[in-house]
Amino acid sequence: MRYIVMLAALAAAGGTLAACASAKGATERPTLQDNVRIVGTDGISTLSSVSAESPEIATVLSPVDSVWRALPAVFETLTIPVATFDASTRTIGNPNIKVRRRLGTIPLSRYLDCGDTQGTPSADSYEVHMSVVTRVQPAPAGAASTASTVVTTVEASARPVSFAGDFIRCSSTGALEARLATLIGVELRK
């Protein structure tokens, strides 16, 4: 009973929760979320509210069709397998990448901040689940008529490999999105 009262009080104090779930024993792919631990007389529970990273937006001075054609090669260079390819919305990416230590030859800590464990970036030692999705669209009015807007969203969560632990939310450093935009320029010059 105390547990239900605590949840009700927390919900009333914090407003509406987007989603609630117990993370203990979860085996499916985590959703990206902020966790709040509640310790009560009946044990520990986790309340989670789903949150999405803000996308990074880059302007490329090339037509949308040219940028769209360059993206598969960019994803290949980044060693991100393409699982989503929608020409009608010009969306490409992979919402379910499982990776450890490196993405290609680059340490994950360059792209993600998952906190630190004993002075080392957790992104370089944890099991990481990430999503990288890019959409190309015409640049807004007022930009060059041949400009394109590249919108990339990187989301990730990670958990320890060597001992039991919940997934934690990681944040993007912005380096992957910047490298993606740079590689588009490289591909367009080929």
C-alpha positions in Angstrom: 0.0 0.0 0.0 2.8 2.4 0.9 4.3 1.7 -2.5 1.1 2.7 -4.3 0.9 5.9 -2.3 4.6 6.8 -3.1 3.9 6.3 -6.8 0.8 8.4 -6.6 2.6 11.1 -4.7 5.5 11.1 -7.2 3.2 11.2 -10.2 1.3 14.2 -8.6 4.5 16.0 -7.8 6.2 15.4 -11.2 3.2 15.8 -13.5 2.3 13.3 -16.2 4.7 10.4 -16.8 5.1 9.3 -20.4 5.7 5.7 -19.6 6.2 3.5 -16.6 8.1 0.3 -16.5 10.1 -1.9 -14.1 13.6 -2.3 -15.4 14.4 -5.3 -13.1 15.0 -8.4 -15.2 14.3 -6.7 -18.5 15.7 -8.6 -21.5 14.3 -6.8 -24.5 15.9 -3.8 -26.2 15.6 -0.8 -23.9 13.7 2.3 -24.8 15.7 5.4 -24.4 14.6 7.0 -21.1 15.4 8.8 -17.9 15.2 6.6 -14.9 14.2 7.5 -11.4 14.8 5.0 -8.6 12.3 4.7 -5.8 13.3 2.8 -2.7 10.4 1.7 -0.5 9.7 -0.9 2.1 8.7 -3.4 -0.7 12.0 -3.0 -2.6 13.4 -0.9 -5.4 11.5 0.0 -8.5 12.3 2.2 -11.4 10.0 4.7 -13.1 11.0 5.6 -16.6 10.0 8.4 -18.8 10.8 8.1 -22.5 12.7 11.0 -23.9 14.2 11.5 -27.4 17.4 13.3 -28.3 17.2 16.5 -30.3 18.2 15.9 -33.9 21.3 17.6 -35.3 20.6 19.7 -38.4 23.1 20.5 -41.1 22.7 22.4 -44.3 24.5 21.0 -47.3 24.9 23.2 -50.4 23.7 20.5 -52.9 20.3 19.4 -54.2 18.3 17.0 -52.1 18.6 14.2 -54.7 22.4 14.4 -54.8 22.6 14.3 -51.0 20.1 11.4 -50.8 22.2 9.4 -53.4 25.4 10.0 -51.3 24.0 8.8 -48.0 24.3 4.9 -48.5 28.0 5.3 -49.1 28.3 7.6 -46.0 26.6 5.0 -43.8 28.9 2.3 -45.2 31.9 4.5 -44.4 30.6 4.9 -40.8 30.1 1.1 -40.7 26.4 1.6 -39.8 24.4 -1.2 -41.5 21.4 0.3 -43.2 18.1 -1.2 -41.9 15.8 1.7 -42.8 15.8 3.0 -46.4 12.7 5.0 -47.4 13.0 6.9 -50.6 9.6 8.5 -50.3 10.6 10.4 -47.1 14.4 10.3 -47.9 15.0 8.6 -44.5 18.0 6.2 -44.0 19.5 4.6 -40.9 19.4 1.9 -38.4 17.2 2.1 -35.3 18.7 -1.1 -33.7 22.5 -1.2 -33.7 24.2 -3.3 -31.1 27.8 -2.4 -30.7 30.7 -2.6 -28.2 33.8 -0.4 -27.8 34.0 1.0 -31.4 31.9 2.0 -34.3 34.2 1.0 -37.1 37.6 2.2 -36.0 36.3 5.0 -33.8 35.9 4.5 -30.0 32.3 4.9 -29.0 33.2 7.5 -26.4 33.9 9.9 -29.2 30.3 9.7 -30.3 28.5 8.9 -27.0 28.6 10.0 -23.4 27.3 7.2 -21.2 29.0 8.3 -18.1 32.2 7.0 -16.6 33.1 3.9 -14.6 36.3 3.9 -12.6 37.7 6.8 -14.7 37.0 5.2 -18.1 34.2 6.2 -20.4 31.4 3.6 -20.1 30.7 3.8 -23.8 34.0 2.1 -24.5 33.2 -0.9 -22.3 29.4 -1.3 -22.0 27.0 -3.1 -24.4 25.5 -0.2 -26.4 22.3 -0.2 -28.3 22.0 2.8 -30.6 19.8 4.3 -33.3 21.2 6.5 -36.1 18.5 7.9 -38.5 19.0 10.6 -41.1 16.4 12.4 -43.2 17.1 14.8 -46.1 14.8 17.5 -47.0 14.9 20.8 -48.9 16.4 23.7 -47.0 13.9 26.2 -45.6 12.9 29.2 -47.7 15.6 31.9 -47.8 18.4 29.4 -48.2 20.1 28.7 -51.5 17.7 27.0 -53.9 20.0 24.0 -54.2 20.6 23.6 -50.4 19.5 20.6 -48.5 18.8 20.1 -44.8 20.2 16.9 -43.3 18.5 16.0 -40.0 20.2 13.2 -38.0 19.1 11.8 -34.7 21.4 9.6 -32.6 19.9 7.9 -29.6 21.7 5.3 -27.4 21.5 3.3 -24.2 24.1 1.1 -22.6 24.6 -1.4 -19.8 27.6 -3.1 -18.2 28.7 -6.4 -19.7 30.5 -8.0 -16.8 27.8 -7.6 -14.2 24.0 -7.2 -14.1 22.8 -3.7 -14.5 20.0 -1.7 -16.1 20.4 0.1 -19.4 21.3 3.8 -18.9 20.6 6.6 -21.3 23.6 7.9 -23.3 23.8 11.3 -24.9 25.3 12.1 -28.3 28.5 14.2 -28.3 27.5 15.5 -31.7 30.7 14.1 -33.3 28.9 11.3 -35.2 26.4 13.8 -36.7 29.3 16.2 -37.6 31.3 13.3 -39.2 28.2 12.3 -41.2 27.8 15.8 -42.6 31.5 15.9 -43.5 31.3 12.6 -45.2 28.4 13.8 -47.3 30.6 16.6 -48.6 33.4 14.0 -49.4 30.9 11.8 -51.3 29.5 14.8 -53.2 33.0 15.7 -54.4 33.7 12.2 -55.9 
